[in-house]
Amino acid sequence: MKCPFCSSFDTQVIDSRVSEEGDTIRRRRRCAGCERRFTTYERVELVMPTVVKRNGTRVEFDVNKMRGSLNLALRKRPVSTEDVDAAVARIQERLLVSGLREIGTGYLGELVMSELRKLDQVAYVRFASVYKSFEDIGEFVKAIDEIQVPLKP
């Protein structure tokens, strides 16, 4: 670890403690060059897959953008914030455990639709209408028919 005071790379860990939440480690360090002390924090960095858009461009996965899409579909629907947070967490977990480095927007859209289907049928149809670019009423009817088929566990 580079000393923030003298830029020396010769530093020693004096003390390490796990945070109360258990998700970070606080380390007190001493620089061998200037003898000053400083604190560093260590936490796990989870790398989400890159999203490949329909036009071929690649962008970083943005959980806030996904949450915004969910919230837009769920606007004025009786779904709690906790339920939305749980859905977002499930989607993120599925992406992390997939081990994929890149995902298409189609795959991500299907994950969102799967969660919306469990949360609220109206929100599911709203999202599907935009995501699948419905052109006529027949496509709405088809989406509604899909909802009426029981979910597979």
C-alpha positions in Angstrom: 0.0 0.0 0.0 1.4 3.4 -1.0 1.8 6.0 1.8 -0.5 9.0 1.1 2.1 11.3 2.7 5.4 10.4 1.2 4.4 7.9 -1.6 6.6 5.1 -0.2 5.4 1.6 -0.9 7.0 0.3 2.3 4.1 0.2 4.8 3.2 -2.2 7.6 -0.2 -3.2 8.9 -0.4 -2.4 12.7 -4.0 -3.4 13.4 -6.9 -5.0 11.5 -10.6 -5.0 12.5 -13.7 -6.2 10.8 -16.5 -3.5 10.6 -19.7 -4.0 12.6 -21.6 -4.9 9.4 -18.9 -7.5 8.5 -18.5 -6.2 4.9 -15.2 -4.2 5.3 -11.9 -4.6 7.1 -10.3 -1.5 8.6 -6.5 -1.5 8.7 -4.2 0.9 10.5 -0.9 1.2 8.7 2.5 2.7 9.4 4.8 4.0 6.8 8.4 2.8 7.2 9.6 5.9 5.3 8.0 8.8 7.1 6.7 6.9 10.2 3.2 8.4 9.7 0.1 6.4 10.3 -3.0 6.1 8.1 -6.1 4.0 7.8 -7.3 1.9 4.8 -10.5 0.1 4.2 -10.8 -3.2 2.3 -14.1 -4.5 0.8 -15.1 -7.0 -1.7 -15.6 -5.7 -5.2 -18.3 -7.6 -7.2 -17.9 -7.3 -10.9 -21.2 -7.2 -12.8 -21.3 -8.4 -16.4 -21.1 -5.8 -19.2 -24.4 -5.2 -21.0 -24.3 -5.6 -24.8 -27.0 -3.4 -26.3 -29.0 -4.3 -29.4 -26.8 -2.1 -31.6 -23.7 -3.9 -30.4 -22.4 -1.2 -28.0 -21.2 -2.3 -24.6 -22.1 -0.4 -21.4 -21.5 -1.1 -17.7 -24.4 -2.7 -15.8 -26.2 0.1 -14.0 -28.4 -1.1 -11.2 -30.0 2.3 -10.9 -31.1 2.2 -14.5 -32.6 -1.3 -14.0 -34.3 -0.1 -10.8 -35.7 2.9 -12.6 -37.2 0.6 -15.3 -38.8 -1.5 -12.5 -40.1 1.6 -10.7 -41.5 3.0 -14.0 -43.4 -0.2 -14.7 -44.6 -0.3 -11.1 -45.7 3.3 -10.9 -48.9 3.7 -9.0 -49.1 0.0 -8.3 -49.5 -1.5 -4.8 -45.9 -2.9 -4.6 -43.7 -2.1 -1.6 -40.2 -0.7 -1.9 -38.9 -3.7 0.0 -40.4 -6.0 -2.7 -38.7 -4.0 -5.4 -35.4 -4.1 -3.5 -35.7 -7.8 -3.2 -36.4 -8.2 -6.9 -33.4 -6.1 -7.8 -31.2 -8.1 -5.4 -32.4 -11.4 -7.0 -31.6 -10.1 -10.5 -28.1 -9.0 -9.4 -27.5 -12.3 -7.7 -28.5 -14.2 -10.8 -26.2 -12.1 -12.9 -23.3 -12.6 -10.5 -23.7 -16.4 -10.1 -24.1 -16.8 -13.9 -20.4 -16.1 -14.3 -21.0 -14.4 -17.6 -18.7 -11.5 -18.5 -21.2 -10.1 -21.0 -25.0 -10.2 -21.2 -27.4 -9.1 -23.8 -30.2 -6.6 -23.1 -32.6 -9.4 -24.1 -31.4 -11.6 -21.2 -31.5 -8.7 -18.7 -35.0 -7.8 -20.0 -36.2 -11.4 -19.4 -34.9 -11.4 -15.9 -36.7 -8.1 -15.2 -39.9 -9.5 -16.8 -39.6 -12.6 -14.7 -39.5 -10.6 -11.5 -42.3 -8.2 -12.6 -44.5 -11.2 -13.3 -44.2 -12.3 -9.7 -44.7 -8.8 -8.3 -47.6 -7.3 -10.4 -49.3 -8.4 -13.5 -50.1 -4.9 -14.7 -46.5 -3.8 -14.3 -45.5 -6.9 -16.2 -47.7 -6.0 -19.2 -46.5 -2.3 -19.0 -42.8 -3.4 -19.1 -43.4 -6.0 -21.8 -45.2 -3.5 -24.0 -42.1 -1.3 -24.1 -39.5 -4.0 -23.9 -41.0 -6.0 -26.7 -42.2 -3.0 -28.7 -45.8 -4.0 -29.1 -47.3 -2.8 -32.4 -50.9 -3.9 -31.9 -53.5 -5.0 -29.4 -52.9 -8.7 -30.3 -49.5 -8.5 -28.7 -51.0 -7.2 -25.5 -53.5 -10.1 -25.5 -50.6 -12.5 -26.0 -48.7 -11.0 -23.0 -51.9 -11.2 -20.9 -52.3 -14.9 -21.9 -48.7 -15.5 -20.8 -49.5 -14.2 -17.3 -52.5 -16.5 -17.0 -50.3 -19.6 -17.5 -49.1 -20.7 -14.0 -45.4 -20.0 -13.2 -43.0 -22.9 -13.1 -41.1 -23.2 -9.8 
